[in-house]
Amino acid sequence: MIKAEVGNVVEFKQGLQGVVEKVNENSVIVDLTYMSNFRDLELDQRTVINHKHYKIVKETAY
């Protein structure tokens, strides 16, 4: 299993996307304000996602 790194953009749950802010042992904390329609979706600003439930769509350029 490939784990995301801080700054990666990940996709989960039917197309939601966010930027990884913190990597934990079993999960990542993701900032959802990355999405252009964030305000329309009425979601919390951050969420926790298990490593098994996302895919990396854009890696950091570090």
PyMOL Python script that loads the backbone (N, CA, C, O; Angstrom):
from pymol import cmd

cmd.read_pdbstr("""\
ATOM      1  N   MET A   1       0.836  -1.173   0.000  1.00  0.00           N
ATOM      2  CA  MET A   1       0.000   0.000   0.000  1.00  0.00           C
ATOM      3  C   MET A   1       0.888   1.246   0.000  1.00  0.00           C
ATOM      4  O   MET A   1       1.795   1.365   0.824  1.00  0.00           O
ATOM      5  N   ILE A   2       0.630   2.162  -0.914  1.00  0.00           N
ATOM      6  CA  ILE A   2       1.380   3.413  -1.000  1.00  0.00           C
ATOM      7  C   ILE A   2       0.675   4.447  -0.141  1.00  0.00           C
ATOM      8  O   ILE A   2      -0.517   4.698  -0.318  1.00  0.00           O
ATOM      9  N   LYS A   3       1.406   5.045   0.785  1.00  0.00           N
ATOM     10  CA  LYS A   3       0.835   6.065   1.660  1.00  0.00           C
ATOM     11  C   LYS A   3       1.106   7.449   1.076  1.00  0.00           C
ATOM     12  O   LYS A   3       2.169   7.706   0.512  1.00  0.00           O
ATOM     13  N   ALA A   4       0.132   8.320   1.222  1.00  0.00           N
ATOM     14  CA  ALA A   4       0.278   9.700   0.764  1.00  0.00           C
ATOM     15  C   ALA A   4       1.262  10.440   1.668  1.00  0.00           C
ATOM     16  O   ALA A   4       1.522  10.028   2.798  1.00  0.00           O
ATOM     17  N   GLU A   5       1.797  11.532   1.149  1.00  0.00           N
ATOM     18  CA  GLU A   5       2.687  12.396   1.912  1.00  0.00           C
ATOM     19  C   GLU A   5       2.030  13.765   2.047  1.00  0.00           C
ATOM     20  O   GLU A   5       1.105  14.094   1.304  1.00  0.00           O
ATOM     21  N   VAL A   6       2.512  14.554   2.992  1.00  0.00           N
ATOM     22  CA  VAL A   6       1.984  15.906   3.187  1.00  0.00           C
ATOM     23  C   VAL A   6       2.100  16.675   1.875  1.00  0.00           C
ATOM     24  O   VAL A   6       3.159  16.691   1.248  1.00  0.00           O
ATOM     25  N   GLY A   7       1.011  17.307   1.470  1.00  0.00           N
ATOM     26  CA  GLY A   7       0.985  18.081   0.229  1.00  0.00           C
ATOM     27  C   GLY A   7       0.382  17.343  -0.949  1.00  0.00           C
ATOM     28  O   GLY A   7       0.001  17.973  -1.936  1.00  0.00           O
ATOM     29  N   ASN A   8       0.286  16.008  -0.871  1.00  0.00           N
ATOM     30  CA  ASN A   8      -0.347  15.239  -1.942  1.00  0.00           C
ATOM     31  C   ASN A   8      -1.833  15.554  -2.007  1.00  0.00           C
ATOM     32  O   ASN A   8      -2.458  15.868  -0.994  1.00  0.00           O
ATOM     33  N   VAL A   9      -2.394  15.468  -3.211  1.00  0.00           N
ATOM     34  CA  VAL A   9      -3.837  15.570  -3.378  1.00  0.00           C
ATOM     35  C   VAL A   9      -4.362  14.153  -3.490  1.00  0.00           C
ATOM     36  O   VAL A   9      -3.877  13.361  -4.299  1.00  0.00           O
ATOM     37  N   VAL A  10      -5.367  13.836  -2.665  1.00  0.00           N
ATOM     38  CA  VAL A  10      -5.946  12.501  -2.677  1.00  0.00           C
ATOM     39  C   VAL A  10      -7.424  12.583  -3.036  1.00  0.00           C
ATOM     40  O   VAL A  10      -8.076  13.608  -2.836  1.00  0.00           O
ATOM     41  N   GLU A  11      -7.934  11.478  -3.571  1.00  0.00           N
ATOM     42  CA  GLU A  11      -9.343  11.379  -3.938  1.00  0.00           C
ATOM     43  C   GLU A  11      -9.955  10.219  -3.159  1.00  0.00           C
ATOM     44  O   GLU A  11      -9.334   9.170  -2.984  1.00  0.00           O
ATOM     45  N   PHE A  12     -11.184  10.432  -2.696  1.00  0.00           N
ATOM     46  CA  PHE A  12     -11.873   9.418  -1.906  1.00  0.00           C
ATOM     47  C   PHE A  12     -13.371   9.617  -2.057  1.00  0.00           C
ATOM     48  O   PHE A  12     -13.815  10.641  -2.578  1.00  0.00           O
ATOM     49  N   LYS A  13     -14.148   8.648  -1.606  1.00  0.00           N
ATOM     50  CA  LYS A  13     -15.618   8.756  -1.565  1.00  0.00           C
ATOM     51  C   LYS A  13     -16.233   9.444  -2.772  1.00  0.00           C
ATOM     52  O   LYS A  13     -16.561  10.627  -2.684  1.00  0.00           O
ATOM     53  N   GLN A  14     -16.397   8.788  -3.845  1.00  0.00           N
ATOM     54  CA  GLN A  14     -17.121   9.290  -5.011  1.00  0.00           C
ATOM     55  C   GLN A  14     -16.600  10.630  -5.536  1.00  0.00           C
ATOM     56  O   GLN A  14     -17.392  11.496  -5.910  1.00  0.00           O
ATOM     57  N   GLY A  15     -15.288  10.806  -5.566  1.00  0.00           N
ATOM     58  CA  GLY A  15     -14.712  11.967  -6.223  1.00  0.00           C
ATOM     59  C   GLY A  15     -14.348  13.147  -5.353  1.00  0.00           C
ATOM     60  O   GLY A  15     -13.878  14.154  -5.882  1.00  0.00           O
ATOM     61  N   LEU A  16     -14.537  13.079  -4.046  1.00  0.00           N
ATOM     62  CA  LEU A  16     -14.089  14.178  -3.189  1.00  0.00           C
ATOM     63  C   LEU A  16     -12.569  14.213  -3.206  1.00  0.00           C
ATOM     64  O   LEU A  16     -11.920  13.168  -3.256  1.00  0.00           O
ATOM     65  N   GLN A  17     -11.999  15.413  -3.164  1.00  0.00           N
ATOM     66  CA  GLN A  17     -10.548  15.558  -3.175  1.00  0.00           C
ATOM     67  C   GLN A  17     -10.111  16.523  -2.091  1.00  0.00           C
ATOM     68  O   GLN A  17     -10.865  17.405  -1.679  1.00  0.00           O
ATOM     69  N   GLY A  18      -8.878  16.341  -1.636  1.00  0.00           N
ATOM     70  CA  GLY A  18      -8.312  17.229  -0.635  1.00  0.00           C
ATOM     71  C   GLY A  18      -6.810  17.101  -0.578  1.00  0.00           C
ATOM     72  O   GLY A  18      -6.221  16.186  -1.154  1.00  0.00           O
ATOM     73  N   VAL A  19      -6.195  18.047   0.136  1.00  0.00           N
ATOM     74  CA  VAL A  19      -4.743  18.084   0.280  1.00  0.00           C
ATOM     75  C   VAL A  19      -4.378  17.490   1.636  1.00  0.00           C
ATOM     76  O   VAL A  19      -4.953  17.859   2.660  1.00  0.00           O
ATOM     77  N   VAL A  20      -3.428  16.578   1.633  1.00  0.00           N
ATOM     78  CA  VAL A  20      -2.989  15.929   2.867  1.00  0.00           C
ATOM     79  C   VAL A  20      -2.236  16.944   3.725  1.00  0.00           C
ATOM     80  O   VAL A  20      -1.265  17.554   3.279  1.00  0.00           O
ATOM     81  N   GLU A  21      -2.702  17.113   4.970  1.00  0.00           N
ATOM     82  CA  GLU A  21      -2.052  18.023   5.910  1.00  0.00           C
ATOM     83  C   GLU A  21      -1.171  17.284   6.908  1.00  0.00           C
ATOM     84  O   GLU A  21      -0.148  17.807   7.350  1.00  0.00           O
ATOM     85  N   LYS A  22      -1.577  16.055   7.263  1.00  0.00           N
ATOM     86  CA  LYS A  22      -0.813  15.275   8.237  1.00  0.00           C
ATOM     87  C   LYS A  22      -0.975  13.792   7.935  1.00  0.00           C
ATOM     88  O   LYS A  22      -2.058  13.333   7.574  1.00  0.00           O
ATOM     89  N   VAL A  23       0.112  13.055   8.088  1.00  0.00           N
ATOM     90  CA  VAL A  23       0.094  11.609   7.877  1.00  0.00           C
ATOM     91  C   VAL A  23       0.249  10.931   9.229  1.00  0.00           C
ATOM     92  O   VAL A  23       1.228  11.157   9.940  1.00  0.00           O
ATOM     93  N   ASN A  24      -0.724  10.099   9.580  1.00  0.00           N
ATOM     94  CA  ASN A  24      -0.681   9.313  10.809  1.00  0.00           C
ATOM     95  C   ASN A  24      -0.360   7.862  10.453  1.00  0.00           C
ATOM     96  O   ASN A  24      -0.215   7.529   9.277  1.00  0.00           O
ATOM     97  N   GLU A  25      -0.250   7.013  11.448  1.00  0.00           N
ATOM     98  CA  GLU A  25       0.100   5.614  11.211  1.00  0.00           C
ATOM     99  C   GLU A  25      -0.931   4.904  10.329  1.00  0.00           C
ATOM    100  O   GLU A  25      -0.560   4.159   9.422  1.00  0.00           O
ATOM    101  N   ASN A  26      -2.212   5.128  10.587  1.00  0.00           N
ATOM    102  CA  ASN A  26      -3.263   4.419   9.862  1.00  0.00           C
ATOM    103  C   ASN A  26      -4.136   5.314   8.998  1.00  0.00           C
ATOM    104  O   ASN A  26      -5.054   4.825   8.339  1.00  0.00           O
ATOM    105  N   SER A  27      -3.868   6.618   8.989  1.00  0.00           N
ATOM    106  CA  SER A  27      -4.759   7.535   8.284  1.00  0.00           C
ATOM    107  C   SER A  27      -4.042   8.833   7.920  1.00  0.00           C
ATOM    108  O   SER A  27      -2.902   9.070   8.317  1.00  0.00           O
ATOM    109  N   VAL A  28      -4.746   9.662   7.154  1.00  0.00           N
ATOM    110  CA  VAL A  28      -4.261  10.996   6.824  1.00  0.00           C
ATOM    111  C   VAL A  28      -5.347  12.006   7.191  1.00  0.00           C
ATOM    112  O   VAL A  28      -6.535  11.684   7.184  1.00  0.00           O
ATOM    113  N   ILE A  29      -4.928  13.228   7.512  1.00  0.00           N
ATOM    114  CA  ILE A  29      -5.857  14.330   7.721  1.00  0.00           C
ATOM    115  C   ILE A  29      -5.809  15.174   6.457  1.00  0.00           C
ATOM    116  O   ILE A  29      -4.740  15.594   6.015  1.00  0.00           O
ATOM    117  N   VAL A  30      -6.990  15.418   5.879  1.00  0.00           N
ATOM    118  CA  VAL A  30      -7.094  16.050   4.571  1.00  0.00           C
ATOM    119  C   VAL A  30      -7.865  17.360   4.665  1.00  0.00           C
ATOM    120  O   VAL A  30      -8.910  17.429   5.312  1.00  0.00           O
ATOM    121  N   ASP A  31      -7.341  18.408   4.010  1.00  0.00           N
ATOM    122  CA  ASP A  31      -8.015  19.699   3.914  1.00  0.00           C
ATOM    123  C   ASP A  31      -8.880  19.696   2.661  1.00  0.00           C
ATOM    124  O   ASP A  31      -8.364  19.593   1.548  1.00  0.00           O
ATOM    125  N   LEU A  32     -10.188  19.808   2.837  1.00  0.00           N
ATOM    126  CA  LEU A  32     -11.126  19.712   1.718  1.00  0.00           C
ATOM    127  C   LEU A  32     -11.348  21.037   0.998  1.00  0.00           C
ATOM    128  O   LEU A  32     -12.013  21.056  -0.038  1.00  0.00           O
ATOM    129  N   THR A  33     -10.817  22.139   1.506  1.00  0.00           N
ATOM    130  CA  THR A  33     -11.032  23.433   0.862  1.00  0.00           C
ATOM    131  C   THR A  33     -10.327  23.517  -0.493  1.00  0.00           C
ATOM    132  O   THR A  33     -10.495  24.501  -1.213  1.00  0.00           O
ATOM    133  N   TYR A  34      -9.553  22.516  -0.841  1.00  0.00           N
ATOM    134  CA  TYR A  34      -8.887  22.412  -2.143  1.00  0.00           C
ATOM    135  C   TYR A  34      -9.909  22.376  -3.281  1.00  0.00           C
ATOM    136  O   TYR A  34      -9.642  22.873  -4.375  1.00  0.00           O
ATOM    137  N   MET A  35     -11.082  21.787  -3.019  1.00  0.00           N
ATOM    138  CA  MET A  35     -12.109  21.644  -4.061  1.00  0.00           C
ATOM    139  C   MET A  35     -12.772  22.988  -4.339  1.00  0.00           C
ATOM    140  O   MET A  35     -13.091  23.737  -3.415  1.00  0.00           O
ATOM    141  N   SER A  36     -12.975  23.282  -5.604  1.00  0.00           N
ATOM    142  CA  SER A  36     -13.588  24.565  -5.978  1.00  0.00           C
ATOM    143  C   SER A  36     -15.036  24.676  -5.512  1.00  0.00           C
ATOM    144  O   SER A  36     -15.529  25.782  -5.288  1.00  0.00           O
ATOM    145  N   ASN A  37     -15.722  23.545  -5.363  1.00  0.00           N
ATOM    146  CA  ASN A  37     -17.116  23.571  -4.927  1.00  0.00           C
ATOM    147  C   ASN A  37     -17.267  23.244  -3.440  1.00  0.00           C
ATOM    148  O   ASN A  37     -18.333  22.800  -3.012  1.00  0.00           O
ATOM    149  N   PHE A  38     -16.223  23.456  -2.655  1.00  0.00           N
ATOM    150  CA  PHE A  38     -16.229  23.119  -1.238  1.00  0.00           C
ATOM    151  C   PHE A  38     -17.400  23.771  -0.496  1.00  0.00           C
ATOM    152  O   PHE A  38     -18.098  23.096   0.261  1.00  0.00           O
ATOM    153  N   ARG A  39     -17.621  25.050  -0.697  1.00  0.00           N
ATOM    154  CA  ARG A  39     -18.697  25.759   0.017  1.00  0.00           C
ATOM    155  C   ARG A  39     -20.074  25.218  -0.351  1.00  0.00           C
ATOM    156  O   ARG A  39     -20.960  25.166   0.503  1.00  0.00           O
ATOM    157  N   ASP A  40     -20.268  24.822  -1.587  1.00  0.00           N
ATOM    158  CA  ASP A  40     -21.560  24.290  -2.032  1.00  0.00           C
ATOM    159  C   ASP A  40     -21.889  22.947  -1.378  1.00  0.00           C
ATOM    160  O   ASP A  40     -23.061  22.622  -1.185  1.00  0.00           O
ATOM    161  N   LEU A  41     -20.871  22.176  -1.042  1.00  0.00           N
ATOM    162  CA  LEU A  41     -21.075  20.839  -0.495  1.00  0.00           C
ATOM    163  C   LEU A  41     -21.390  20.831   1.002  1.00  0.00           C
ATOM    164  O   LEU A  41     -21.848  19.820   1.535  1.00  0.00           O
ATOM    165  N   GLU A  42     -21.149  21.945   1.673  1.00  0.00           N
ATOM    166  CA  GLU A  42     -21.414  22.079   3.108  1.00  0.00           C
ATOM    167  C   GLU A  42     -20.752  20.965   3.923  1.00  0.00           C
ATOM    168  O   GLU A  42     -21.401  20.301   4.731  1.00  0.00           O
ATOM    169  N   LEU A  43     -19.454  20.773   3.697  1.00  0.00           N
ATOM    170  CA  LEU A  43     -18.661  19.776   4.410  1.00  0.00           C
ATOM    171  C   LEU A  43     -17.799  20.459   5.460  1.00  0.00           C
ATOM    172  O   LEU A  43     -17.586  21.670   5.402  1.00  0.00           O
ATOM    173  N   ASP A  44     -17.301  19.681   6.423  1.00  0.00           N
ATOM    174  CA  ASP A  44     -16.310  20.205   7.353  1.00  0.00           C
ATOM    175  C   ASP A  44     -15.040  20.513   6.566  1.00  0.00           C
ATOM    176  O   ASP A  44     -14.821  19.959   5.489  1.00  0.00           O
ATOM    177  N   GLN A  45     -14.206  21.398   7.107  1.00  0.00           N
ATOM    178  CA  GLN A  45     -12.984  21.807   6.404  1.00  0.00           C
ATOM    179  C   GLN A  45     -11.970  20.677   6.302  1.00  0.00           C
ATOM    180  O   GLN A  45     -11.251  20.572   5.308  1.00  0.00           O
ATOM    181  N   ARG A  46     -11.909  19.827   7.335  1.00  0.00           N
ATOM    182  CA  ARG A  46     -10.942  18.724   7.341  1.00  0.00           C
ATOM    183  C   ARG A  46     -11.653  17.406   7.636  1.00  0.00           C
ATOM    184  O   ARG A  46     -12.732  17.377   8.227  1.00  0.00           O
ATOM    185  N   THR A  47     -11.016  16.317   7.205  1.00  0.00           N
ATOM    186  CA  THR A  47     -11.532  14.987   7.514  1.00  0.00           C
ATOM    187  C   THR A  47     -10.368  14.017   7.643  1.00  0.00           C
ATOM    188  O   THR A  47      -9.261  14.290   7.180  1.00  0.00           O
ATOM    189  N   VAL A  48     -10.632  12.889   8.277  1.00  0.00           N
ATOM    190  CA  VAL A  48      -9.636  11.826   8.465  1.00  0.00           C
ATOM    191  C   VAL A  48     -10.010  10.665   7.552  1.00  0.00           C
ATOM    192  O   VAL A  48     -11.165  10.241   7.512  1.00  0.00           O
ATOM    193  N   ILE A  49      -9.017  10.154   6.816  1.00  0.00           N
ATOM    194  CA  ILE A  49      -9.260   9.053   5.876  1.00  0.00           C
ATOM    195  C   ILE A  49      -8.230   7.952   6.117  1.00  0.00           C
ATOM    196  O   ILE A  49      -7.032   8.222   6.196  1.00  0.00           O
ATOM    197  N   ASN A  50      -8.694   6.736   6.232  1.00  0.00           N
ATOM    198  CA  ASN A  50      -7.822   5.577   6.373  1.00  0.00           C
ATOM    199  C   ASN A  50      -7.012   5.407   5.083  1.00  0.00           C
ATOM    200  O   ASN A  50      -7.501   5.701   3.992  1.00  0.00           O
ATOM    201  N   HIS A  51      -5.789   4.936   5.218  1.00  0.00           N
ATOM    202  CA  HIS A  51      -4.920   4.742   4.048  1.00  0.00           C
ATOM    203  C   HIS A  51      -5.541   3.829   2.994  1.00  0.00           C
ATOM    204  O   HIS A  51      -5.207   3.942   1.814  1.00  0.00           O
ATOM    205  N   LYS A  52      -6.424   2.940   3.390  1.00  0.00           N
ATOM    206  CA  LYS A  52      -7.049   2.002   2.455  1.00  0.00           C
ATOM    207  C   LYS A  52      -8.134   2.657   1.600  1.00  0.00           C
ATOM    208  O   LYS A  52      -8.570   2.075   0.607  1.00  0.00           O
ATOM    209  N   HIS A  53      -8.571   3.859   1.972  1.00  0.00           N
ATOM    210  CA  HIS A  53      -9.759   4.439   1.344  1.00  0.00           C
ATOM    211  C   HIS A  53      -9.512   5.673   0.482  1.00  0.00           C
ATOM    212  O   HIS A  53     -10.442   6.443   0.241  1.00  0.00           O
ATOM    213  N   TYR A  54      -8.304   5.877   0.020  1.00  0.00           N
ATOM    214  CA  TYR A  54      -8.030   6.994  -0.882  1.00  0.00           C
ATOM    215  C   TYR A  54      -7.050   6.564  -1.958  1.00  0.00           C
ATOM    216  O   TYR A  54      -6.385   5.533  -1.851  1.00  0.00           O
ATOM    217  N   LYS A  55      -6.979   7.388  -3.004  1.00  0.00           N
ATOM    218  CA  LYS A  55      -5.915   7.190  -3.999  1.00  0.00           C
ATOM    219  C   LYS A  55      -5.263   8.544  -4.240  1.00  0.00           C
ATOM    220  O   LYS A  55      -5.923   9.582  -4.187  1.00  0.00           O
ATOM    221  N   ILE A  56      -3.981   8.523  -4.501  1.00  0.00           N
ATOM    222  CA  ILE A  56      -3.219   9.749  -4.741  1.00  0.00           C
ATOM    223  C   ILE A  56      -3.461  10.179  -6.179  1.00  0.00           C
ATOM    224  O   ILE A  56      -3.252   9.394  -7.104  1.00  0.00           O
ATOM    225  N   VAL A  57      -3.902  11.425  -6.379  1.00  0.00           N
ATOM    226  CA  VAL A  57      -4.140  11.920  -7.733  1.00  0.00           C
ATOM    227  C   VAL A  57      -3.081  12.940  -8.164  1.00  0.00           C
ATOM    228  O   VAL A  57      -2.910  13.192  -9.356  1.00  0.00           O
ATOM    229  N   LYS A  58      -2.367  13.530  -7.186  1.00  0.00           N
ATOM    230  CA  LYS A  58      -1.305  14.482  -7.512  1.00  0.00           C
ATOM    231  C   LYS A  58      -0.283  14.454  -6.383  1.00  0.00           C
ATOM    232  O   LYS A  58      -0.618  14.654  -5.215  1.00  0.00           O
ATOM    233  N   GLU A  59       0.967  14.203  -6.754  1.00  0.00           N
ATOM    234  CA  GLU A  59       2.024  14.151  -5.754  1.00  0.00           C
ATOM    235  C   GLU A  59       2.696  15.513  -5.622  1.00  0.00           C
ATOM    236  O   GLU A  59       2.672  16.323  -6.549  1.00  0.00           O
ATOM    237  N   THR A  60       3.289  15.749  -4.471  1.00  0.00           N
ATOM    238  CA  THR A  60       4.010  17.014  -4.251  1.00  0.00           C
ATOM    239  C   THR A  60       5.249  17.035  -5.120  1.00  0.00           C
ATOM    240  O   THR A  60       5.765  15.990  -5.517  1.00  0.00           O
ATOM    241  N   ALA A  61       5.709  18.207  -5.404  1.00  0.00           N
ATOM    242  CA  ALA A  61       6.878  18.366  -6.276  1.00  0.00           C
ATOM    243  C   ALA A  61       8.154  18.560  -5.487  1.00  0.00           C
ATOM    244  O   ALA A  61       9.145  19.047  -6.031  1.00  0.00           O
ATOM    245  N   TYR A  62       8.153  18.183  -4.193  1.00  0.00           N
ATOM    246  CA  TYR A  62       9.362  18.384  -3.366  1.00  0.00           C
ATOM    247  C   TYR A  62      10.443  17.441  -3.788  1.00  0.00           C
ATOM    248  O   TYR A  62      11.533  17.456  -3.215  1.00  0.00           O
TER     249      TYR A  62
END
""", "prot")
cmd.dss("prot")
cmd.show_as("cartoon", "prot")
cmd.util.cbc("prot")
cmd.orient("prot")
